[in-house]
Amino acid sequence: MSFDIQVNGRTFDTEPRGGQCLRTYLRERGWFGVKKGCDAGDCGACTVHVDGEPVHSCVYPAVRAEGRAVTTVEGLASPEGELHPVQQRFLDAQGYQCGMCTAGFLMTTAALEAERGTPHDDAKLDDLPRAFKGNICRCTGYRAIEDAVRGVRHTERPSAGEAVGRNVAAPAGPQVVTGTARYTFDVEVPGLLHMKLLRSPHPHARILAIDTAAARRVPGVVAVLTHEDAPETLYSSARHEHPTEDPDDTRVLDDVVRYVGQRVAAVVADSEQAAEEGCRRIEVTYEELPHVIDPEEAMRPGAPVIHAGKGPEMRIARVEDNVAGEVHGEIGSVEDGFAEADVVHEETFRTQRVQHASLETHGCVAYFEPKEDGTGERLTVRSSTQTPFLTRRALCALYGLPEDEVRVVAGRVGGGFGGKQEMLTEDIVTLAALTLRRPVKLEYTRAEQFYGATTRHPFTIGIKVGARNDGTLTAVQMRVVSNTGAYGNHGPAVMFHSVGESFAVYRAPHKKVEAYSVCTNVVPAGAFRGYGLGQVTFAVESVMDELARRLGMDPLVLREKNIIGPGEGMHSPIGEEEDLYIASYGLDQCLSVVRKAIAEDRSAEQAPEGWLVGQGTGMAMIATGPPGGHYADARVSLLEDGTYDIAVGTAEFGNGTTTVHKQITAGALNTTADRLTVRQSDTDVVRHDTGAFGSAGTVVAGKAVLLAATSLAERLRTLAARHTGIARHLCVLGAESVDCAGRTVTLKELYEAAHALGAAEELAADGHWGGSPRSVAFNAQWFRIAVDPGSGEIRILRSVHAADAGKVMNPMQCRGQVEGGVAQALGATLFETVRIDERGEVTTAAFRRYRLPQYADVPRTEVHFTETSDAIGPLGAKSMSESPFNPVAPAFANALRDATGIRFTELPVTRDRVWLALDEHARGFGG
C-alpha cells in the first residue's frame, strides 16, 4: 500500500500503524503544536485542518488523511514567517494562559473565518458558544479568547523603566500561537522507551504473587518492574519545602494496594502498544482486604486500618483510627459565647471531589546526558511539575543520589492548579531509567488523571455561629472532616490551612475548631487551588448569609460589622501565625464594589418571565504565601551583547510569573522587557526554588528577582563610575546605555570595561527571598442569577469580582487569573464532581462524563482591583492566583438562596438537585 500525506506543505509517505490516530502520527513527525488533552475528541487541543476542515486529530484515523492536505498550527503562518491574522489577534489580546488549548482555538477560528462569505458559512463566529462547543480552556475563563477572536488588543509596549503596572505581553506568546512553545513531551529523545502502568482493580488488597513471565515475552518489552524492584523507603508524593509537613506513607511500588487505580507494576517497552500489551499479560494474585470509603466510618472503632504497621516516625497522626492529621483549638469559651448570643445558627455543608483537569497530563521523560566536566553521565528528568527543585531533592533521597548527579527541568507546563505539586511519575520513571540506563517516558492518559493522580479534598463542615441582635458575632465553632484518600499527601496541611484564614477574617471572642484529615480507600486528594480554604469558606460565607437573614440584616452590613480591619491581629483557634500581617487592606474596597454593583444593577430585567431572581455575595481572605518558609533564588546578569539574563527557578504554567519577573527587572534596570531573557524551572539555573505553588510566583520569586535586579543596577552604576571617572550618583542607567553626566557608555562597552577592570563578577547579582513575613489578600464575588422553577436551569445574569491584589503588576494578566479562577470555581459549584462507586472506583474518568465549564457556561465577569499597595510584597504587589476561586461557591449559593428561599448545603448545585429541591419545597407548602 502506498501512502502519501501533505503536512504543512511537506510530503510524508510513511504508513501509519494499524489504528493510529492522526494526532500521534503528526507528533511522531515533529509537529508538536498538535496537543494531547483528552484522546477522546472532547477538548479540541489537537485540532488540525484536513483539506481546510477542522478535525479533532485524536479521533481521526491517520489512514483517512491519505492523499489529503493537513495543516497544523505550525503551518498557519506564511512561508515568510508572517503570522496568520488569527495568530496575530491571539497574540495581541493574549488569548491564552498556559497555552495548551490555544492551537485548538486558533485552528477552529481560522477554519471558520475561511468559511466567511462561502456557501458553507453558517455564522458560527457570530455565535461563539456554538463555534467553540468542541474546545475547552481550563485557564482563561474564555473572555480573553473571545477578545482575541473579536480583534480586541490588550498588550502594550511601554517605554524603558515603565513596565510595571502595564499590559506587557507574555514572552512566550509568539511561540504559543505558532505551536513552537515546548511543553514536557515536545522533545525528541533518541532511543526512548515507553512506560505503562498496571493498576489495582481492588480498593484494598495484599499482593501475594506477581507473574511477569508472559509480559516479558511480549515483543518490544524491555523490563517489568514490581514492588520487588522498588526501594523499601517510604515518602510522600506531596512536595513541600519541609518534607515533614506530610506523612511518609508511600512506596514507589507497594505490596499492599489501597485504592482502585494504585499502580501495581510498570512495563517498559519500545512502544506504548507493547507496554500496554505487557500490562495485560501480567498475572497478579491478590488477597482482598476490607475497605472503607467514608471518612466518618474510617474513624470508628473496628474500621479497616489502611496503613497498618506504620509507626509514628511516618508522621501519621493516629494510624489505628486512619487519621492522617488533626487539629483542636479554642479561643475563649464557645459555650459562653453561644450563651451570650441572641441568635444561633447551625448547619452542615459538604463539598465534593474535583479534578484539576489541566490539559497537559502528568508525566515525565528521564534520560542520561554527559556531565559538563566529561566525567560520566548524569540523570535528567524533564517533567510537567510545579516543583523541579523539590522533586530533585526527593529523587536523590529516594535513590541515594547526590544532587549534582540529577537535573530536573520543566518545559512550559500545560496547567497545574496545585495538581503538579506532587511527585506522581518521576519516581517510577527514574527507577526504570536507573535500572536500564536508557531514556524512559511515562505520560498519563486522561483517564489516569482521574483515577491515578489526585483530586481536591472533599470536606464535611459542621458550623455553628452565634450573634447578638445587633449583628455582633459572639462565637464560631466548626468541626471539619477532610477525606484525604488512600494516602496523606497534602492532607494534614490542607486541613490546617482550611481553618486558618477562614476563621481569622471575622472577629469573635470565642472560637473553636476540631478538624480531621482522614484516610480512606479512594483515590488520594492533594493540593488544589485555594488549598482547603474554598471548602470552608463555602460554609462560613453561607452561614453568615443565613445568619443575616435570621437577624433581618443586610448580609453586607453583617460582614462589615464583623470583619477584621487594618492593623488588627488575625485570630484562629489553630494558633497565631507570627509572620502573617495585614500589610495592606482592601477588603472594605472589595465590599464597596459589591455594594455599588447591587445599587446600580439592572440585570434582573434580563430574566425570563416566571423565573426566580436572586443575588448573593461571598468574600475571602488568604495569606500571600505558605507558612514555614518558601524560598527563591534569582540571578540577573548583563550579557556581552548589552541585554540582560534573568535566572529564576519557578515554573511557568500560565500563571504569568515570567512576564512579571521581566517587568520587575525592566523597572529596576530602567530598560524594556524585550531586552531581557528568562531562564527558569531548571535545577541548573539557580541554587534553589521551593516551587510555583501557594501563589508564590510574584510575592516570593518576584521578590528575589527584584532584589537581584536592584543590586545589579547599583553594581552597574558603580562600574560606570569607575570606567568614566564620573561620580556614581551622576551615572543613570538607560535602556541600552549608562548616561554619565552627558557621556554615553553603552552596556556593551560597560561589559567589556568590567572585564578589563577585572570586575566581571560585578556584571551579575543574586537575590534571595525566604517567603517571610507574609501579607494577606482579599476577594469578594457577587452574582445575580435567575432560576427556572420548572426545570432547575440557572442563568447567571451578572458576575462581579473585586480583588485586593496590591499593586497590580500586569492588569491584563491579573484579570485573566481572576477570570480563570472564577470560571474554575463555577465548574466546581455547578457541575464538576469526581464520582466514585461503592468500592471507591472513579466512574467519571473522561471529560465527557466529568463536565468541565465550556464557553457557553461561563459569564463575562467584571473584574475590579482595589487601590492598595502592600508593605511586604515586591513593589506593593500581592498574590492573586488562588484567591479568586474561594468566594465564588458561597456567593452563588447565597444568590440561589435569595432566589429560591432554599439553602443548598452541598456542592455541586446541579440542575437536577435544584429542581428536586424546588419541587420538594413547593410540595411542602402545598404547591
KELO-909051 format. One record per residue (C-alpha): x, y negated, z; residue in one letter. Coordinates in pm, whole numbers, plus 50000, padded with zeros to 5 digits. Layout:
<pts>
XYZa;...
</pts>
This chain:
<pts>
500005000050000m;501354966049905s;500694937250142f;501024900350079d;500094871350304i;500864834250284q;501574817750620v;502154780250611n;503324783450253g;505704812350316r;505144847650186t;505274878050415f;504954913550284d;505354934450599t;502264955550653e;500524951350989p;500364980651226r;497145000151238g;494574979751429g;496894949851469q;495214916151509c;496314885551318l;497464867851635r;500174893051718t;501154896251352y;501784858751333l;503604856351664r;505894885151571e;506974863851276r;507814833951490g;504584813751468w;504424807851842f;501894779651811g;499264807151794v;498474812552161k;497114841652359k;494394831652603g;491864859752614c;492344885352333d;488554887252310a;487554857552094g;486374837652397d;488794808552441c;489884797252094g;493564792252182a;494544814951892c;492544796351624t;494114795551278v;492784788450928h;492284816750681v;491684801250340d;490684769750524g;488174786350757e;488874785751135p;489044820551287v;489974834651626h;493054853951526s;492964876251834c;489874894151699v;490644890151328y;492304921451184p;495624912351028a;494904935050733v;491954912650637r;494364884050573a;495944902950282e;496084880549978g;494914850350177r;496494817650288a;496894814050663v;497614780750828t;498714777951188t;499154746251388v;502784745251273e;501544741950916g;499154712850967l;501814686050923a;503074677050576s;506274693350442p;507984660050507e;507024662150875g;504224636350874e;501614646351130l;498144656151021h;495694628251119p;494124651051381v;497534658451534q;498254621151549q;494944613851719r;495514640751982f;498944625552040l;497594590152069d;494754599752304a;496864625252491q;494084650052439g;495784677652636y;497414685952969q;499134719752983c;498614722852606g;497824759952579m;494394752752433c;495494723652215t;496324742651896a;492854758051905g;491114724351938f;493354709351670l;492684737251421m;488934736851487t;488774698951448t;490914698651133a;488764725250968a;485544706851048l;486994674250924e;487944691150598a;484264700550556e;483164663950573r;481274654850257g;481224690350122t;478204713350083p;479434731850392h;479274700950615d;476734707750890d;477714677151101a;479294697451381k;481734669351459l;478744647651543d;477754674151799d;480924683451984l;479254707552230p;478314728451925r;481624722651747a;483644734652045f;481454763052168k;484314786852083g;487074766652255n;487904764652625i;490094739852811c;490814746053179r;492784714053246c;491314682453097t;487604681653168g;487184676352789y;486904638052791r;490454633952660a;489714659252385i;486594640152283e;488584607852274d;491174624652053a;488524636451808v;486934601751802r;490244584051748g;490504565952083v;494104556752161r;495314556052522h;499094558952503t;501314528152531e;504964519152469r;505834494752748p;508914472652745s;512104481052934a;511574484453308g;507784482253281e;506834518953250a;505384523553600v;501634518453602g;501314521953224r;499944549252998n;503304562952889v;502884593252666a;503954627752782a;507404635052637p;506374669452514a;503424655352318g;504944658851969p;505864694952043q;502434703052189v;500504690051888v;502814706951636t;502914740551813g;506634738651881t;506464734852262a;507954766552405r;505944784752669y;507074815552857t;506784840852576f;507634817552287d;511134831852257v;512774859152057e;514894882852264v;516834909552072p;516204945052186g;513224935452400l;511404963252586l;507774960852691h;506254969853026m;502744981153106k;501364989453448l;499315018853567l;496865005953827r;494925022254106s;491365034554045p;490765036454421h;490235009154682p;492375027154940h;494435058654888a;497735075354959r;499755087454662i;500645123754718l;502345130454386a;503075113854052i;503825135053744d;505525113353483t;506835140853255a;504195136652985a;504605099052990a;508375102052941r;507795123652634r;505805096552454v;507895084052159p;509325050052242g;509045053152621v;512355044552785v;511545046553156a;508765052753406v;509105036353747l;507235047054060t;507465039754432h;510375064154446e;512395039854232d;511405008554424a;513164993454724p;511605000155065e;511844963055152t;508594945855241l;507994909955131y;505174886255039s;504234877054685s;503454841754810a;506154815754753r;506784790655032h;509874771255134e;509754790355461h;509064827255387p;507924832655745t;504664814655662e;503364846955505d;503154883055623p;505724906955477d;503244933855375d;504004941655009t;506244966454823r;507214964254459v;505554998254413l;503905013954715d;502905049454805d;499685035454954v;497295015454735v;494904991154900r;492644978354622y;491344988454281v;493874973954040g;497014976354254q;499994987154048r;501005023454086v;503665028053819a;505395008953542a;506105022553195v;508815006052986v;508885012652614a;509984997852284d;506404986752211s;503324977452410e;501435005552239q;503925031652356a;503935017352708a;500135018452720e;500095054352600e;502705062852862g;500435049053133c;497595070853009r;499795101953034r;500805097053398i;499075121053637e;498645108453994v;497365128854289t;495655106754546y;494365112154897e;491455088254921e;491235068255244l;488325049155400p;487955013755271h;486304981455381v;485444951055170i;483584928855416d;485844908155647p;483444908755941e;483254946755920e;487024948355882a;487484931756224m;485114955356404r;486394984656614p;486685016356411g;487164999056077a;489785013555841p;493204998855921v;494554985855593i;498194980755694h;498535008355950a;502045013356081g;503364978756006k;504924962456308g;504944927156450p;508124919056256e;505934918655943m;504054888556090r;500564903356057i;498654888256349a;496674919256451r;497314949456233v;494774971356410e;491984945956352d;493014937155992n;493634901056097v;496454886355890a;496354853356078g;494164834356321e;493954800956496v;491974789856800h;491874755056942g;489734729757122e;489894692657190i;487804682257490g;484804704657554s;482324711357275v;479904724357536e;479884689857694d;479754673357352g;476624692057247f;475024684457584a;475614647357514e;474044649457167a;470514638557079d;470564659156761v;472404691756697v;472544708756359h;473984743156290e;474374761855961e;476424789055791t;477994783655450f;479584808055207r;481944802754916t;482884828354653q;485964841854478r;487104820154187v;489744828253926q;492364802353833h;491824811053467a;494944793453343s;495104801152973l;498674813752991e;498524846053187t;501114857053442h;504234872653303g;507964870353254c;510904881953045v;514124893853212a;517364896953017y;521124895053065f;523374867552935e;527114861652965p;528374841453258k;529964808453168e;533314819353312d;533334850753097g;533504874353398t;530474895053303g;526714891053280e;524024876653497r;520284882153502l;517964855453360t;514254856853433v;512054834653216r;508754832153398s;505384814753399s;505954802053751t;505434771053961q;508394780654183t;511604790053995p;513934784254290f;511844802654547l;511374831454306t;515134834154255r;515634834454630r;513054862154671a;514524883554392l;518014880254536c;516794890454882a;514804919654742l;517614934154529y;520654922854728g;521974899454458l;523984867554508p;522174836654383e;524804828954121d;524014862853961e;520384852953892v;518894824453693r;515154817753691v;513754793853433v;510254782953343a;509464770552996g;506364749652957r;503794766353182v;500284770753046g;498344761253356g;498804770753719g;496314756553973f;498224774154252g;497964808754097g;501604808153991k;502854800554341q;503244838154354e;505754864654250m;503464889154073l;505564900853777t;509154890153833e;509804916554099d;508784946753891i;510354933653568v;513624926953749t;513574962653884l;513254975653528a;515914952353388a;518404961353661l;517674998553614t;518004998453237l;520384968753185r;518144958752895r;515704930052841p;512144936952961v;508884918052919k;505604920253110l;502674898753002e;499344902553181y;496224907852980t;493234885753057r;491594914953237a;494694919453453e;494454882853553q;491134891153715f;491984923653892y;495774922353919g;496554886054003a;494924865254280t;491754845254340t;490544816654552r;489774827854908h;486094834754978p;485084817755304f;482264820555554t;481984788955763i;479724786456063g;479504749856162i;477704731456441k;477644693556482v;476104670756741g;475364633556730a;473644606256926r;470624588556782n;472814560256656d;474804584956447g;477914587556665t;479334622756649l;479764639556985t;481034674156886a;482094695256588v;482574732656612q;483494757756341m;484024794856304r;485804802555978v;486404836955827v;488534839055513s;488754871055309n;492404873155204t;492004906555028g;494384935855046a;497484915155119y;498154884355329g;499914862855067n;498894826955150h;496144839955378g;497214825155713p;498434792655554a;495204787055359v;493164794055672m;495284770055878f;495114742355616h;491364746255571s;490654734655927v;493144705955934g;492164675155737e;488544687355717s;488294682656095f;490564652256122a;488724629755875v;485874624656124y;486184611156476r;484584631856751a;485714635157113p;485024672457121h;486184696756851k;486634734156848k;487714759656590v;488234796756565e;489444808656228a;490494842256090y;492254853755775s;491154889755728v;492504917855511c;490044939155310t;490344964455028n;489764939754745v;491924920054501v;494194896754701p;493384859954728a;496114833654705g;496884796954658a;494214777554470f;493674740554408r;492764724854744g;494304753454945y;491264760855163g;490104725055209l;487484727154935g;485734756355102q;485474740055445v;484744705455301t;481694720655132f;480374729855478a;481394697955659v;480014673855400e;476794693755357s;476194693255731v;476924656055753m;474314650155484d;471774671855666e;472554655055997l;471904621055840a;468504633155720r;467604645356067r;468674611956213l;466844592255946g;470084575455839m;471704567655506d;474334595155463p;476904568855360l;476244548955677v;476674580255890l;480014587355725r;481234551655758e;480334551956126k;482444582956197n;485364583855953i;488854576556079i;490234542355998g;493604527255909p;496314535056161g;494234559856360e;495574593556468g;494304624556291m;492994648956548h;492264685056471s;491834713656719p;494664732456546i;497104706656684g;498784674556582e;500964672756271e;503664648956387e;504884638856041d;501414630855900l;500354594255884y;497754572255721i;500414552955532a;497754536655315s;493984536755343y;491454536855062g;488554557055199l;486474525855261d;487004515554899q;486044550454780c;482734548454964l;482174513254834s;482494526354480v;479804551954556v;477564526054718r;477854503454414k;477114532554177a;473954540954371i;472804504854373a;473324499754001e;472304534053878d;469544537553621r;470344572953510s;467174587053672a;465304572253379e;467014598253156q;465404627453342a;462734646753151p;459214642153277e;458354665153564g;461924672153661w;463114666654018l;465774639554057v;468294635454340g;471644620354428q;474394630754667g;477864622254791t;480844641454923g;484244629255044m;487524644655146a;490964637455287m;494124656655205i;497764654655311a;500064643855029t;502274674355065g;502614706955257p;503744707655621p;507114720555733g;509214705555456g;509014705655076h;512394698954922y;513534684354592a;516914675854447d;517364654154140a;520274640553940r;520224611553695v;523204607053462s;524384582553197l;525334601452881l;528004593952625e;525514580052373d;524164554652621g;520984573552707t;520124590053038y;519544625553155d;517184634553440i;517694668453603a;514904679853834v;513714713753947g;509944710453939t;507914727453664a;505614710953411e;502254727753354f;500034698753260g;500394680953592n;502214652153422g;505204650753654t;507694649853366t;506154617553241t;506064602353588v;509704611153651h;510654593353330k;508554563153427q;510164561053770i;513644563553620t;512894538453345a;511764513653608g;514804518453829a;517254515853536l;515344488353352n;515134509253039t;512474525752824t;511114560952859a;512304570852511d;515924566752623r;515514593952885l;515604631552854t;514464655853121v;515884689853210r;513674708253455q;512334740153613s;515634758353579d;517734770453870t;520844760053677d;519784723453666v;519834711954029v;520664726254369r;517114733054488h;513454725054442d;510674740354652t;508274740254360g;505364724254180a;502614730354434f;500924711454714g;500634681254478s;504344675254536a;505444666754182g;505204629154230t;505494623954605v;508404648054663v;510254654454335a;509374619254221g;510844605054540k;514084624254478a;514194611054121v;513644575454245l;516474578654496l;518814592454228a;517884566153969a;518164537354216t;521554549754328s;522744552953969l;521604517453892a;523764504654176e;526734525154057r;526424512553702l;526334476453815r;529444482654024t;531194498853727l;530254469753503a;531674445453757a;534954464953772r;535124466853395h;534474429853333t;535804413753649g;532464396053694i;530714395954029a;528444425754076r;525354405254157h;525654388853814l;525524422453633c;521994430653518v;521024464153369l;519094463653042g;517654489952813a;520894496352622e;523464474452792s;524514455153102v;524414417153092d;527394404653295c;526884366953318a;526384364652943g;528854391452843r;527144422152699t;528554456152786v;526784484152603t;526044515552801l;528234534952558k;531094511152636e;530414514553008l;530554552452979y;533954550252811e;535184524453065a;534244547253355a;536404574953213h;539244550553153a;538974538553512l;538984574353644g;535474568853773a;533494593753566a;531794606453882e;530074572653910e;528094579753593l;525694602353783a;523824600354110a;521894625354318d;518664621654510g;517124644054773h;513774642854949w;512554666655216g;508824660555190g;508504644155531s;506974621655654p;503694626455467r;500694604555399s;497064612455315v;494904606655007a;491134602254993f;488484610854734n;484734606154704a;482364621354448q;478774611254364w;476234628054140f;472764620154012r;471114652053885i;467774664053751a;466304698553815v;463644716353612d;461354732653870p;460054756753609g;463414771953516s;466054760753767g;468014743053494e;470144714353625i;471354684353429r;473994660553557i;472734625853477l;475754607453613r;479074616353776s;481244590753958v;484564597954128h;486594574054345a;490224582954409a;492744567754651d;495944576154465a;498014547254597g;499994530654320k;498764548554009v;501894556853815m;500154565853488n;496414557653482p;495764579053173m;497344609853326q;495934604253673c;492454600153530r;492974633053348g;493914650453673q;490734637453837v;488524647153543e;490084681653526g;489674686753899g;486004676553882v;485384699853586a;487054729453754q;485154722854076a;481874720853885l;482594755153743g;483074768554095a;479924750554208t;477594760853927l;478524795053792f;482084808053832e;482384838654054t;484644869154053v;482174896754124r;483094929354291i;481124961454338d;480714982754648e;484224996854604r;485784962354570g;486374966454197e;486224934553990v;483334935953742t;483884902453569t;487264908653407a;486694887853092a;485854851653020f;482514860852863r;481464878253184r;483024852453416y;481624820053264r;484064790953254l;482914754953201p;482754746652832q;482474713152659y;478674712852688a;478784719153066d;480994690453176v;479744654653219p;481874624353141r;482944614753491t;483514577953567e;486844575653749v;487674546353977h;491014541154151f;491304521754474t;493724492954523e;496244507254770t;499994511654792s;501424538755011d;504244531355254a;505724566355211i;505184577154850g;507574566554573p;506764530854466l;503504533654663g;502174564854488a;500174593354642k;499294628054520s;496214634154306m;496334669154155s;494424689654410e;492264664854597s;489644656554327p;488384692354349f;487414691054716n;484374667754740p;482614680054425v;480694710254559a;479204692254860p;478314661654653a;476464684054410f;474784704054688a;473694671854855n;472204659254529a;470414692454489l;469064689554844r;467864654454767d;466114665954451a;464524698054578t;464294694954954g;466234727654983i;469654731155144r;471774755154939f;474454770355161t;476094795054924e;478164789354612l;477734790854322p;474324774454291v;473434792953974t;470304785553778r;468604817553890d;469334810454256r;467904775654221v;464754788254051w;464234815754311l;464684791054597a;462264766454437l;459724794054379d;460024806454737e;459824770754867h;456664764254665a;455004796554781r;455954788355139g;453994756055105f;451104773154932g;452184761854587g;
</pts>
